[in-house]
Amino acid sequence: MVSPRLSLVLDGQDQPDRAVVYRPRMDANLDALKGCDVQIVQGFKPDFDAFERAGFAPQTVADGAFDLAVVAVPRAKAEARALIADAAQRSQRVIVDGQKTDGIDSLLKEVRKRKEISGVVSKAHGKAFLFDASQGSDDFSDWADPGVLSVIDGFKTRLGVFSSDRVDKASAALVAALPEKLPANLADFGAGWGYLSRHILEREGVKKLHIVEAEAAALDCARLNVDDPRAVFHWADATEFSIKPDLDGIIMNPPFHTTRAADPALGQAFIAAAARCLAPHGQLWMVANRHLPYEAKLAEMFGKVVEIGGTPAFKILQASNPLRARKRPA
């Protein structure tokens, strides 16, 4: 997020004419940039849409030069470094803002080794700091986004996408539990970079697969990883997704956090969305960490729920008979 620390760091500084803000969440406090031409860079669809509704013209990647760049520190450190590197190329003044839980202290130490820090504000369990990218001989070229990664055999990923350097164990467990034959019209909710989607399309019976992912960079990877005419790609929030005709089946490994804290409500929202999108005969297959309390929500939204496999860490659940009364009106 971008916190109220931004206004404190900018206190006494020249007001920028054109600023870029990288990866702010929808609740970001941008009051300090009022009157400024602000470019929002955000690839997460719910936040992208929220800024669009607020009157901004968000983009998934930065474009142009600025006299201030603000980096809202994301959870992945490699992505945070890449954003700082891009910001330092586009603007002389760079502010980095983040929570302690997202590694702001270590980023401050690393940047301080390269550039002079002209302002640090500690407040609300986080910090914001300002540096002049033109000072000093060291740059951030070694932090730059390397682009498409090929670190997982047979798949392409990018910095910042979930499980960018390995196959997620939960998704692998779900693939192992899926039946050899699947229904014709399916969706992969929260598809990430396409691991599940590719395996779904290898099963018998599949005629169409809707690949639904909220993170633009992950969906771009999925397009590279799933080269199949039966695949239809949707940059969308799965919890708000709707489609006609209703689906025969949904397969998903739903996220359970948007910050570092677990939030079971997110997975429960995926379950509710799945029930809305399924035909009366439709089925849901999902994987979850064993400690996550999803069974009650599944029982609320489906007539039948069974555990069909898993590992000591993960449970594989199959739900059928979606309760039509729970569907949203068309």
N, C-alpha and C positions, 0 to 999 in steps of 0.2 A: 504494500500500500504506500501512498504518499501521506505523511502525517503532518500535524501542525508544526513539526520541527522545521518544515520548509520555510515558513514565514520568519522564523527566528534566525535561520541561516542567512536569509536574504536581507535581514534588517541592516540598513546602512549601505547596501549594495545598489548599484544602478539598476533601475527597473528594465528588464529585457523587453525588446520589441518582438522577438520571435523565439519561442522556446519549444523544446521537444521533451516529452515525458514518456519514458520507457516503462512499460508493464505496470501501470497503475491499476489498482482494483477499483471497482465501481464506487466504493465508499471513500476514495481518495479526497483529501482536502487540498484543493487547488486555489484557494482564495488568494494566496500570495501572487498568483499569476493573472489576476483579473486585469483586463485591459490589454493583455498581451495576446499575440497570435500564437495559439498553442496547438501543436501537433501531438496527438495521442498515438502511441505505438502499443498495440495490444492485439494478441492473436487468440485470446480466450473469448469465445463467442458471447457468453453472458455479459462479460465486462465490455466488450466491443459494442454490443447492442445498447448497454446502459449509457455509454458515452455518446453514442449516436442520438439516443433519445434526449440527452442533455444539451444537444445542439452542437457538439463537436463533429469533426469529420475524421474519425479514427482510421488508422492504417495498420496493417500487420507488420510492416517494416518501415524504418525511418527513411525519409527522403529529403535531401537538401542540407543547407547549412543553417546554423542557429547561433544566437548569442547567449543562450543558456540551455544546458541539457540536464535533465533530472532522471536519475536511474532509481526506480523503486526496486529494491533488491528482491529477486525471486528466490525460491527455495533452493534451486540447483546452483552451486557455487560456480561451476564452469560457465553456466549461462550468465550469471551476474558479471563475471569477468569479461565475457564477450560483449555484453551491453555497455560496460564501462569503456571498453576499447572503441566501440562504435561511437559512443558519446564524445570521447576525446578527439575523434577525427572530425566531428561535425561542429563542435563548439569549444571555445577557449575556456569558458566557465562550465564546470561540471559539478553537480551536487549528487551525492550518493546517499540514499535514505533507506534505512531498514531496521528490523528488529534484531535483538541479540540472538534470538533463536534461529534467525536466518543467516547468521555469520557476519553481521556488520562489523564487529570488532576485528576479526581477522582481515576483512577487506580494508579497513582503515589502516591497519599495520602494513599491509602489502602496498597500498597506494602511497603511503607516507615514505616508503623506500624509494619511490620514483619521482614524486612530486611534493612540493611544499603545500601543506594543508593550511588554508587561511581561516578556517572556521569550523568548529565542532560543537554540535548541540546534542546533549544527552537528555532525553526526556521520554517518559512513557515506555520504558523497557526497550529503548532503541537509541539510535544515533543517526544524525545527518552530518555530513561534512562537505566542504567546498574545496575544490582545488583548481588551479590554473593549468590547463593542459599544455599551454605553450611554454611553460617554464621547465627547465631541466632538460638534460639530453636523453633520458630514458623515455621511451614511448610504451605503448601497450600492444604492440604488434604481435607479441607472443600470446596475448589473450584473445586475439581476434577469432571470430567464429570460423571454424574450418569448413563449414558447409556440410554437405552430406557425408555421413560416417558409414563405414563398412566394417564395423567392429564385431557384428553378429553375423555368423556365416549365413549367407543367402538373403540378408535383410539390410535395408538402408534405414538409418536413424539420423537424428540431429541433436545438438546440445539442447538441453531443457525439456525434451520430451520424456515422458515417464519410461523408466527402464531402458535408457538409451544405449546401455553397454552390455545388456544381457537379456535373455528371454525371461520374462516374469514367471516365477514358479507357479503362481496361482493359475495363470493362463495355460501353462503346460499341463497342469493337473486337469483343467477343464477339457482340453483337447483329448486327453487320454480317456476321459469318461463319456465323451459324446458317442451316440450311436453311429454305426457305419452308414445308415441311411437317414437323411434329414428331410423335413418338409420342403416344399418348393419355393415358397416366398418368405425369405428370412431377413432378419436385421441383426447386426452386431452393434450393440449400444456401448458407447465409450470405447471405440475400436482402437484407439491409440495408433501405433504405426503399422498395424495390419497383421500381426501375428495370428490372432484368432481367425480373422477374415480369410486369410489364405488357406488355413486348414479347413475351415467350413466349406469352402468351395471345392475341396478335394473329396468331400463326401458325396455319396450317391443321392440323387433326387433333387438337388438344389438347382433351381432355375433362375433365381434372382436373389442377390444379397445387397441390402441397404447398409452401407458402412457409415455409421453416425459418430462423429467425433467433434468435440467443442474446441480443441486446440488446433489452430491452423497449421502449425509446423508439423504436428503429428499426422494430420490428414494429408499433407503434402507427401510425407513419407509413405503413408498407406497407398497413395496413388502410384508410387514407384514400386512398392512391394506386391501389389495385387494387380497384375496385368491380366484381366479377365473381363470379357464383355458382359458377363452377368452381374458385375459389380456396379453399384450406383453410389456415388459419394455425396455425403451431406455434411457441410460445415454447420453443425447445429448442437444445441444443448439437448442432450438426450432426455432430460427431465421435462422438457417442453415440446418434445418432438411429436408430430402427428402425421399420419399417412393414411391414404385410401388407395386401394382396398385394404382392409385389415390384414395383418400379417399371420402367416401360419406358425411362425416360430421366432423367438428372440433368444440370442445367446449373448451373455455379457459377463464381464469381470468389472463390476462397477467400482469407481474410486470411492474411498471412504474418508478422504480429507481434502480440504482446499488449502489449509495451512498445515503445520506440523502436528496439530492436534487431531485425533480421530473424530470424525463426525458421522455417526451411523445414519443420521437423517438424510445424508446425500445418497447412500445406497438405497434407503427406503424410498426416496423420490424416484430412483431408477425403477424400482419394483412397481410403483404406482403407474409410471409411464408405460412400462411393459404391458401391464394389464389393460390399459386404455387402448393400446395399439394392436392387441391380439384379437383375432377372430374367435368365436365361441369354441372352436376346436383347437385353438392355438396352444402352444406350449412354450414355456420358458426354461432355459438352462442357464444356471449362474453359478459362479464360484465366489466364495467369501472366506475371509479369515474365520476360524472357528469361534473366536470370542465375540464376533459381531452379532447383535441381536436382530436377525432378519426374519426369523420364523414367524413371529407374530404378525408382521406386516404382510408376509406371503399368505398366511392363513386368512387375513382380512381381504386380500385381493384375489385369491384363487380358491377354487373348491377342493383341490387336491395338491398336496405338497409332500414330496418324498426326498430323502437323501439317497443319491445313487452312487456315491463314491467319494473319494477324496484322499487326503494324506493326514498325518498328525497335525499339520498346520492349517489345512484348508478343507472346507466342506463343499461338495458339489450337490446342488439342489435342483430338482426338477419340479415345476409347477404347471398344472393344467386346469382347465375349466375356469378361465378368467371370469370374474363376476361382472356381468355387463352393467349392473346398476351402478358400479363405481366409475363407469366411463364418463368423461366430460361430454356435455351436449355438443353436437356438431355446430 
